[in-house]
Amino acid sequence: MKIQYQDYGAVANIVITSTVFEFRKHNRVVDATLLCTPGIIATRSGMFFMRSVLSGKSRDMLRAYKTVQREAKR
């Protein structure tokens, strides 16, 4: 699982990339982040190489990044 934080000033993105073998972990990380952080949007794409892009305001994305890191360690 690869996690990238991209800051563009007022808005930011978190890109989560993983393989089909980490399907359940990928979904758990994205879903937990969406539940813990209101005000962010998720876009999912791919089948064998899954890619999720979470986007929103920078202050919300910093909180979401902490959640992503915590869930990815589980």
C-alpha positions in Angstrom: 0.0 0.0 0.0 1.4 3.4 -1.0 0.1 6.6 0.5 1.0 10.0 -0.9 0.0 13.4 0.6 -0.2 16.2 -2.0 -0.7 19.8 -0.8 -1.8 22.5 -3.2 -2.3 25.4 -0.8 -5.9 25.7 0.2 -6.8 22.2 -1.0 -4.9 18.9 -0.7 -5.1 15.3 -1.9 -4.2 11.9 -0.5 -3.6 9.2 -3.1 -3.8 5.6 -1.8 -2.5 2.9 -4.2 -2.6 -0.8 -3.6 -2.9 -4.1 -5.4 -5.9 -6.5 -5.6 -4.3 -8.6 -2.8 -4.8 -5.7 -0.4 -8.5 -5.1 -1.4 -10.0 -5.4 2.0 -7.3 -3.3 3.7 -7.6 -0.7 1.0 -11.4 -0.4 1.5 -11.1 -0.3 5.3 -8.6 2.5 5.2 -10.7 4.6 2.8 -14.0 3.9 4.6 -12.5 4.7 8.0 -11.1 7.9 6.7 -14.4 9.0 5.2 -16.2 8.2 8.4 -13.7 10.0 10.7 -13.3 13.1 8.6 -16.3 15.0 7.3 -16.0 17.3 4.3 -13.7 15.2 2.1 -14.5 13.5 -1.2 -13.2 10.1 -2.4 -12.7 8.9 -6.0 -11.9 5.2 -6.6 -10.6 3.7 -9.8 -8.8 0.5 -11.1 -9.3 -3.2 -10.7 -6.0 -4.9 -10.2 -4.2 -1.8 -9.1 -6.7 0.2 -7.0 -6.2 3.9 -6.7 -8.3 6.1 -4.4 -7.9 9.9 -4.3 -9.3 11.7 -1.2 -9.6 15.4 -1.7 -10.7 18.4 0.4 -9.5 21.4 2.4 -5.9 21.2 3.7 -7.0 21.3 7.4 -9.4 18.3 6.8 -6.8 16.4 4.8 -4.2 16.7 7.6 -6.7 15.1 9.9 -7.5 12.5 7.3 -3.8 11.7 6.7 -3.4 10.8 10.4 -6.4 8.5 10.1 -5.0 6.9 7.0 -1.6 6.3 8.7 -3.3 4.8 11.7 -5.5 2.4 9.7 -2.7 1.3 7.4 -0.6 0.1 10.4 -3.4 -2.2 11.6 
